[in-house]
Amino acid sequence: MKLFERYVARLTAGLFVTLTLGVVTLFLVIDFGDWLRIYAGKPAADVALLYWYRSHVALVQFAPAALVLAAGLCVTVIRRRGEWTALRALGASPSTVVRPIMVVACTAALGLIAFQEFVVSQSGPNIDRVMVERFDRWGDFLSVYSPRRWFKVGDALLNVRGEQNPERLEDVRLFQMGASSQLVGWIEAGHLTWLTDGHWRADEATELRFEGAQAHPGRQGSFELELPLRPEVTQLAVGRPEWLPLTVLQRQVGLMGAMQLPTEATRFAIHQRWAAPFAAVLAALIACLVGLKGQRSASVPRTLLEGAGLYGGLFVVGMISRSLAINGRLAPPLAAWLAPLVLLPLVVWLSRAATSSSRA
């Protein structure tokens, strides 16, 4: 049986690699045709560089679907060759086929997580930069990659117009708000330097105090301020959460929470990084168990349609759960793990059905 399981594992891995390369290539060809008008007259090296980076992102996007299809096709191939019938005659259980497929699926899922962490985290932002620098396509580049300029600091709002170093902010404006959100104080400073926790020094500063419609001059030059602002909060990472490394995302949650910024998208991206591959593994297991049902004939077209439908359903659930998380309708961890939670009862039911069928 060990020899057969290695054979199944090799077959699954081969199908997975072939399908992944095929689907990614098809997507890139379609994408190239869609954007062909902006590539006209541009250097071929720039286009090749863009699609080199884009292939990395596409691989992470489509490899889970290829994994589901590969699992179902592996079972179909084994059944069409009569190998599953011979194994059943020898008393083999469905686990003989399912186990090596799941080993490949889990290995592929972990590989995708690592690939996204170390490769896509670099290639994703490079796609946006190449589109801007080589093809003059800005899209939402400024909103995604511009550093944050406004910070909520206790009952005040801080605007940083210049450079943002962790312990020295350039060209700042501090708006101090009252209990009814009225403006009670305003400080303009050339530099804001961190001293100790909760204490900053304003240099080249001018202060105004407001009492109703009256403005009164305050301190001038250099003076200390009590601001519950940690110096590292000015170092919020810029970029799309789905492309940032997990280490960066986890650090951002604490920083954004300290600034009273919404963290739903970031927390969802952290959990989704693990939940999406796990959901693909569960979907691959379902494809295996469905393919092993004895009353079904082995059909490659039907297997492809079932696999595509299964992963299409996962994609829809993923989009809905992301929307629910970002809009605050569902806790980000629960939203991210919604797809695996939906699949688990189906996995349990099919596993019991397969076990009962093998015993019979």
Secondary structure, DSSP 8 states (H G I E B T S, - for coil): -HHHHHHHHHHHHHHHHHHHHHHHHHHHHHHHHHTHHHHTTS-HHHHHHHHHHHHHHHHHHHHHHHHHHHHHHHHHHHHHTTHHHHHHHTT--THHHHHHHHHHHHHHHHHHHHHIIIIIHHHHHHHHHHHHHTT---TTHHHHHS---EEEETTEEEEE-S-EETTEEEEEEEEEE-TTS-EEEEEEEEEEEEEETTEEEEEEEEEEEEETTEEEEEEEEEEEEE----GGGGG---S-TTTS-HHHHHHHHHHHHHTT---HHHHHHHHHHHHHHHHHHHHHHHHHHHHT-TTS---HHHHHHHHHHHHHHHHHHHHHHHHHHHTTSS-HHHHHTHHHHHHHHHHHHHHHHHHHHHH-
